[in-house]
Amino acid sequence: MRSLNATHRVLNNEAAKKCLDLESKNADFMQVYEVIKGENAKQMYDEGNVDKGILACGQGIGLARDIPTLKELFDRMANEARQALSRL
């Protein structure tokens, strides 16, 4: 989104690729806006489709190697907590 002076890191997804493509073709604001608008982000969060909108992220995203479901994450956390408590 450099054409809009918004140079933050975003997840490399379909929306980000589309935005880059539009910018490389000198698209106008409204064309880029259709990709980056908040309504797309809301659908992304509501539906779970990460390609739907722009998702800002920090450089730590490069360290992610495992992306569990929420259930898997909470089950792991609960098991780790049980193990820690059993050592007391």
C-alpha positions in Angstrom: 0.0 0.0 0.0 2.9 2.3 -0.7 0.9 4.3 -3.1 -1.2 5.4 -0.1 1.9 6.0 2.1 0.9 3.1 4.2 4.1 1.1 4.4 3.4 -1.4 7.1 4.0 -5.2 6.9 1.0 -7.4 5.9 0.4 -11.1 5.6 1.4 -12.3 2.1 -2.1 -13.4 1.1 -4.3 -13.0 -2.0 -5.5 -9.5 -1.0 -1.9 -8.2 -0.5 -0.9 -9.7 -3.9 -3.8 -8.0 -5.6 -2.9 -4.7 -3.9 0.7 -5.0 -5.2 -0.6 -5.9 -8.6 -2.9 -2.9 -8.7 -0.2 -0.5 -7.5 2.3 -1.8 -10.1 -0.3 -0.9 -12.7 -0.7 2.6 -11.2 -4.3 1.9 -10.2 -6.3 4.7 -8.7 -7.3 4.9 -5.1 -10.8 3.5 -5.5 -9.4 0.3 -7.2 -7.0 -0.2 -4.4 -9.6 0.7 -1.8 -11.9 -2.2 -3.1 -9.1 -4.6 -2.0 -8.1 -3.0 1.3 -11.4 -1.7 2.7 -12.5 -2.6 6.2 -15.5 -4.5 5.0 -13.2 -7.1 3.5 -11.2 -7.3 6.8 -14.5 -7.8 8.7 -15.5 -10.7 6.3 -12.0 -12.1 6.8 -12.4 -12.2 10.6 -16.1 -13.3 10.5 -15.6 -16.1 7.9 -12.0 -17.1 8.7 -10.8 -16.6 5.1 -7.4 -14.9 5.5 -7.2 -14.2 1.8 -10.3 -11.9 2.0 -8.6 -8.8 3.4 -5.3 -7.1 4.4 -3.9 -8.4 7.6 -1.2 -6.3 9.2 1.5 -8.2 11.0 4.9 -7.6 12.6 8.3 -9.0 11.6 7.7 -11.8 14.2 5.4 -13.4 11.7 8.5 -14.8 10.0 9.2 -16.9 13.1 5.8 -18.7 13.0 6.3 -22.4 12.2 3.1 -23.8 13.6 -0.4 -22.4 13.3 -2.8 -24.5 15.3 -6.5 -24.2 15.5 -7.8 -22.4 18.7 -8.9 -25.8 20.1 -5.4 -27.3 19.5 -3.8 -24.2 21.1 -5.9 -24.2 24.2 -5.5 -28.0 24.6 -1.7 -27.6 24.4 -1.8 -24.8 26.9 -4.0 -26.8 29.3 -1.7 -29.8 29.0 1.4 -27.7 29.6 -0.2 -26.1 32.7 -1.1 -29.6 34.0 2.5 -30.7 33.5 3.9 -27.6 35.2 1.5 -28.1 38.2 2.4 -31.7 38.5 6.0 -30.8 39.1 5.2 -28.6 42.1 
